[in-house]
Amino acid sequence: MTSRALCVGINEFETLPQSSWLNGCVNDADDIAAMLKKNGFTSRNITVLHDAEATKEAIMTALTAMVRKSKPGDEVFFSYSSHGTQVPNLPGTEAAGDDEPDGLDEAFACWEITVGAEGWDRGSVIVDDELRDLFASAPEGVLVEVLLDTCHSGSGTRDLDDIQRDLLRGRRPRYLPPPTARALAKAREIRAAHPEVVERKALMSLVKSRGATAKPVLFAACRPDQTASDAQFDGGRPNGAFTYLFLKALKESPTSTRTDLHKAVTAGLKAEEFTQRSTLEGPLKAKKTSFGQRW
């Protein structure tokens, strides 16, 4: 059995103003990589990409290589900490049963994220469809474990009072709204027309089974209608709230089931007065099994 991992953390971006940069994402990637080394991963099988290293090409090349090398019994681990966003869906890009009635794809900002004709340029973000297809190509018997410390739906944007309150406490939302007035108006129009669809669908297709393939297990930092926080812990050291509390729970109880880890993270978020609530998606048997273990 071989375990391979890709840990991505992006605080700074090539074209975004510093006001849109984050603080804890690089620490997230490093901390997760350190945890994996303590749990049987070798250094040579862990790739960590920070800031300018984390272009779309670099991320997808590394992730694709891991999946293609995997064999039944292997583990593929992927973590991503940075901004999430949404982009207009391209007709014909969805698998059967995975249409986008809200007209939007969930996406992850890469270092070179740029503005396109209808919002963010799809070539500078990683769209959920791309991850879904890649994970679905892993052979049956491969464990695909995913940690996403980012916002993954535009319905998570909140009013200015909430955002200001978080900023005063050293907390930043990990979400990029549409970059132009036209794109923002379009996204608001779509969400107003399909509010329930937006909140239920986000990222769920990543863990759907597609015949005899790997079955991914996904921990996400927040629900679709919430924002993930970039915050400070341990004397001001920045981290994602989800990543920090997840690693804390895992350290305190390394043999806990994924469900119990999820409950511990939820309790930690409540105790620290974060409004976000993490989610756990995957087969029921996986939820009853320890993190990093097959079922």
C-alpha positions as CSV (number, residue, x, y, z in Angstrom):
1,M,0.0,0.0,0.0
2,T,1.3,3.5,-0.9
3,S,-0.1,6.7,0.5
4,R,0.3,9.9,-1.5
5,A,-0.7,13.4,-0.6
6,L,-1.0,16.9,-2.0
7,C,-1.4,19.8,0.4
8,V,-2.2,23.2,-1.0
9,G,-2.2,26.5,0.8
10,I,-2.6,29.9,-0.9
11,N,-2.4,33.2,1.0
12,E,-1.2,35.5,-1.7
13,F,-2.4,35.8,-5.3
14,E,-0.7,37.2,-8.4
15,T,-3.5,39.6,-9.4
16,L,-5.6,40.1,-6.3
17,P,-5.1,43.2,-4.0
18,Q,-3.5,42.5,-0.6
19,S,-6.9,43.2,1.0
20,S,-8.1,39.9,-0.6
21,W,-5.1,37.9,0.6
22,L,-5.3,35.4,3.5
23,N,-3.0,34.5,6.4
24,G,-3.5,31.0,7.6
25,C,-3.5,28.9,4.4
26,V,0.2,28.2,4.1
27,N,0.2,27.1,7.8
28,D,-2.7,24.8,7.1
29,A,-0.8,23.0,4.3
30,D,2.3,22.7,6.4
31,D,0.4,21.5,9.5
32,I,-1.5,18.9,7.6
33,A,1.7,17.6,5.9
34,A,3.3,17.3,9.4
35,M,0.2,15.3,10.6
36,L,0.4,13.0,7.6
37,K,4.1,12.2,8.3
38,K,3.1,11.1,11.8
39,N,0.4,8.9,10.3
40,G,2.6,6.8,7.9
41,F,3.1,9.1,4.9
42,T,6.7,9.4,3.7
43,S,8.1,12.8,2.9
44,R,8.8,11.8,-0.7
45,N,5.1,11.0,-1.2
46,I,3.9,14.4,0.2
47,T,3.7,17.4,-2.1
48,V,3.2,20.8,-0.6
49,L,2.4,23.8,-2.7
50,H,2.4,27.4,-1.4
51,D,1.3,30.6,-3.0
52,A,3.0,31.1,-6.3
53,E,3.8,27.4,-6.5
54,A,0.1,26.7,-6.5
55,T,-0.9,27.4,-10.1
56,K,-3.8,25.5,-11.6
57,E,-1.3,23.6,-13.8
58,A,0.9,22.6,-10.8
59,I,-2.0,21.5,-8.7
60,M,-3.8,19.5,-11.3
61,T,-0.6,17.9,-12.6
62,A,0.4,16.8,-9.1
63,L,-3.1,15.6,-8.3
64,T,-3.5,13.8,-11.6
65,A,-0.2,12.0,-11.1
66,M,-1.2,10.8,-7.7
67,V,-4.5,9.4,-9.0
68,R,-2.9,7.7,-12.0
69,K,-0.2,6.0,-10.0
70,S,-2.7,4.7,-7.4
71,K,-3.6,1.0,-7.2
72,P,-6.2,-0.9,-5.2
73,G,-5.2,-0.5,-1.5
74,D,-3.4,2.8,-2.0
75,E,-4.5,6.1,-0.5
76,V,-4.8,9.5,-2.2
77,F,-5.1,12.5,0.1
78,F,-5.8,16.1,-1.0
79,S,-6.1,19.2,1.1
80,Y,-6.9,22.7,-0.1
81,S,-6.8,25.9,1.9
82,S,-7.6,29.2,0.3
83,H,-10.4,31.1,-1.4
84,G,-13.4,29.4,-2.9
85,T,-15.7,31.0,-5.4
86,Q,-18.2,30.2,-8.2
87,V,-18.1,30.5,-12.0
88,P,-20.9,30.2,-14.6
89,N,-21.5,26.6,-15.6
90,L,-20.5,25.5,-19.1
91,P,-23.3,23.5,-20.8
92,G,-22.3,19.9,-21.5
93,T,-19.7,19.7,-18.7
94,E,-21.8,17.8,-16.3
95,A,-22.1,14.0,-15.9
96,A,-25.5,12.4,-16.2
97,G,-27.6,13.4,-13.1
98,D,-25.2,16.2,-12.1
99,D,-26.7,19.1,-14.0
100,E,-26.3,22.6,-12.6
101,P,-29.9,24.0,-12.4
102,D,-28.5,27.0,-10.6
103,G,-26.1,27.7,-13.5
104,L,-23.0,27.9,-11.3
105,D,-20.0,25.7,-10.6
106,E,-18.2,25.7,-7.3
107,A,-14.5,26.5,-7.8
108,F,-11.2,27.0,-6.0
109,A,-9.0,29.9,-6.6
110,C,-5.4,29.3,-7.8
111,W,-2.5,31.7,-7.5
112,E,-3.0,33.2,-10.9
113,I,-6.8,33.7,-10.6
114,T,-7.9,36.3,-13.1
115,V,-11.1,38.0,-14.3
116,G,-12.7,36.5,-17.4
117,A,-15.5,37.6,-19.7
118,E,-18.3,36.3,-17.5
119,G,-16.7,36.4,-14.0
120,W,-13.6,34.5,-12.9
121,D,-11.6,32.9,-15.7
122,R,-12.2,29.1,-15.6
123,G,-8.6,28.6,-16.7
124,S,-7.4,30.2,-13.4
125,V,-9.6,28.2,-11.0
126,I,-10.2,24.5,-10.3
127,V,-13.9,23.7,-10.9
128,D,-15.7,21.0,-8.9
129,D,-16.4,19.1,-12.2
130,E,-12.7,18.7,-12.8
131,L,-12.1,17.2,-9.3
132,R,-15.2,15.0,-9.6
133,D,-14.0,13.5,-12.9
134,L,-10.4,13.0,-11.6
135,F,-11.5,11.3,-8.3
136,A,-13.9,9.1,-10.2
137,S,-11.0,7.8,-12.4
138,A,-9.2,6.3,-9.3
139,P,-9.4,2.5,-9.3
140,E,-11.8,0.7,-7.1
141,G,-10.2,0.0,-3.7
142,V,-8.3,3.3,-3.6
143,L,-9.0,5.5,-0.6
144,V,-9.6,9.1,-1.6
145,E,-9.6,11.5,1.4
146,V,-10.2,15.2,0.9
147,L,-10.0,18.2,3.3
148,L,-11.3,21.5,2.0
149,D,-10.8,24.6,4.2
150,T,-12.6,27.1,2.0
151,C,-16.1,28.4,1.2
152,H,-17.8,26.6,-1.6
153,S,-21.0,28.4,-2.4
154,G,-21.9,32.0,-3.1
155,S,-24.8,31.7,-0.8
156,G,-22.3,31.9,2.0
157,T,-21.8,35.7,1.7
158,R,-23.1,37.6,4.6
159,D,-24.0,41.2,5.4
160,L,-21.3,43.8,6.2
161,D,-22.0,43.9,9.9
162,D,-21.1,40.2,10.2
163,I,-18.0,40.6,8.1
164,Q,-16.8,43.6,10.0
165,R,-17.3,41.8,13.3
166,D,-15.1,38.9,12.1
167,L,-12.4,41.3,10.7
168,L,-12.2,43.0,14.1
169,R,-11.5,39.6,15.7
170,G,-8.8,38.7,13.1
171,R,-11.1,36.5,11.0
172,R,-11.4,36.7,7.2
173,P,-13.9,34.9,5.0
174,R,-12.3,32.4,2.5
175,Y,-14.6,33.4,-0.3
176,L,-14.2,35.5,-3.4
177,P,-17.4,37.0,-4.8
178,P,-17.9,37.5,-8.5
179,P,-15.3,40.0,-9.7
180,T,-17.5,42.4,-11.8
181,A,-20.8,44.1,-11.2
182,R,-22.3,42.2,-14.1
183,A,-21.1,38.8,-12.8
184,L,-22.3,39.7,-9.3
185,A,-25.7,40.7,-10.5
186,K,-26.0,37.5,-12.5
187,A,-25.0,35.3,-9.5
188,R,-27.5,37.1,-7.3
189,E,-30.2,36.5,-9.9
190,I,-29.4,32.8,-10.2
191,R,-29.4,32.4,-6.4
192,A,-32.7,34.2,-6.0
193,A,-34.3,31.9,-8.6
194,H,-32.8,28.6,-7.1
195,P,-32.0,29.2,-3.4
196,E,-32.5,25.6,-2.3
197,V,-30.6,24.1,-5.2
198,V,-27.6,26.3,-4.4
199,E,-27.4,25.3,-0.8
200,R,-28.0,21.5,-1.3
201,K,-25.9,20.8,-4.3
202,A,-22.5,22.4,-3.6
203,L,-19.6,19.9,-3.8
204,M,-21.9,16.9,-3.2
205,S,-21.1,15.4,-6.6
206,L,-17.5,14.9,-5.5
207,V,-18.4,12.0,-3.3
208,K,-21.0,10.3,-5.5
209,S,-20.2,6.8,-6.5
210,R,-19.9,6.1,-10.2
211,G,-19.9,2.4,-10.6
212,A,-16.8,0.4,-9.7
213,T,-14.6,3.4,-8.7
214,A,-13.0,4.9,-5.6
215,K,-15.4,6.5,-3.1
216,P,-14.1,9.8,-1.9
217,V,-14.6,11.0,1.7
218,L,-14.9,14.7,2.0
219,F,-14.5,17.0,5.0
220,A,-15.4,20.6,4.2
221,A,-14.9,23.6,6.4
222,C,-18.5,24.9,6.3
223,R,-21.9,24.4,4.9
224,P,-22.9,25.8,1.5
225,D,-24.7,28.7,3.2
226,Q,-21.8,29.7,5.4
227,T,-18.3,31.1,5.1
228,A,-15.1,29.4,6.3
229,S,-12.9,31.5,8.6
230,D,-9.2,32.4,8.3
231,A,-8.4,33.1,11.9
232,Q,-5.8,33.2,14.7
233,F,-4.9,30.7,17.3
234,D,-2.1,29.9,19.8
235,G,-1.0,33.5,20.5
236,G,-1.9,34.9,17.1
237,R,-0.7,32.2,14.7
238,P,-3.0,32.1,11.7
239,N,-4.8,29.0,10.5
240,G,-8.1,28.0,9.0
241,A,-10.6,27.5,11.8
242,F,-11.6,24.1,10.4
243,T,-8.0,22.9,9.9
244,Y,-6.8,24.0,13.3
245,L,-9.7,22.3,15.1
246,F,-9.6,19.2,12.9
247,L,-5.9,18.6,13.6
248,K,-6.5,19.3,17.3
249,A,-9.3,16.8,17.5
250,L,-7.2,14.2,15.6
251,K,-4.2,14.7,17.9
252,E,-6.4,14.3,21.0
253,S,-8.1,11.2,19.7
254,P,-6.3,9.6,16.7
255,T,-8.5,6.5,16.5
256,S,-11.8,8.3,16.5
257,T,-14.2,7.6,13.7
258,R,-14.7,10.3,11.1
259,T,-18.1,11.0,12.6
260,D,-16.6,11.6,16.0
261,L,-13.9,13.9,14.6
262,H,-16.6,15.8,12.8
263,K,-18.5,16.2,16.1
264,A,-15.4,17.3,17.9
265,V,-14.7,20.0,15.2
266,T,-18.3,21.2,15.5
267,A,-18.0,21.5,19.3
268,G,-14.7,23.4,18.9
269,L,-16.3,25.8,16.4
270,K,-19.2,26.5,18.8
271,A,-16.8,27.0,21.7
272,E,-14.7,29.5,19.7
273,E,-17.9,31.3,18.6
274,F,-17.5,30.6,14.9
275,T,-20.7,30.6,12.9
276,Q,-19.5,28.0,10.4
277,R,-20.2,24.3,10.8
278,S,-18.0,21.7,9.0
279,T,-19.5,19.0,6.9
280,L,-18.6,15.3,6.3
281,E,-19.7,13.6,3.1
282,G,-19.1,10.0,2.0
283,P,-20.4,6.5,2.4
284,L,-22.0,5.7,5.8
285,K,-19.4,3.0,6.5
286,A,-16.6,5.5,5.9
287,K,-18.1,7.8,8.5
288,K,-18.0,5.0,11.1
289,T,-14.3,4.3,10.4
290,S,-11.2,6.1,11.6
291,F,-9.7,8.9,9.5
292,G,-7.3,7.5,6.9
293,Q,-8.7,4.0,7.2
294,R,-10.7,2.0,4.7
295,W,-14.1,0.4,5.4
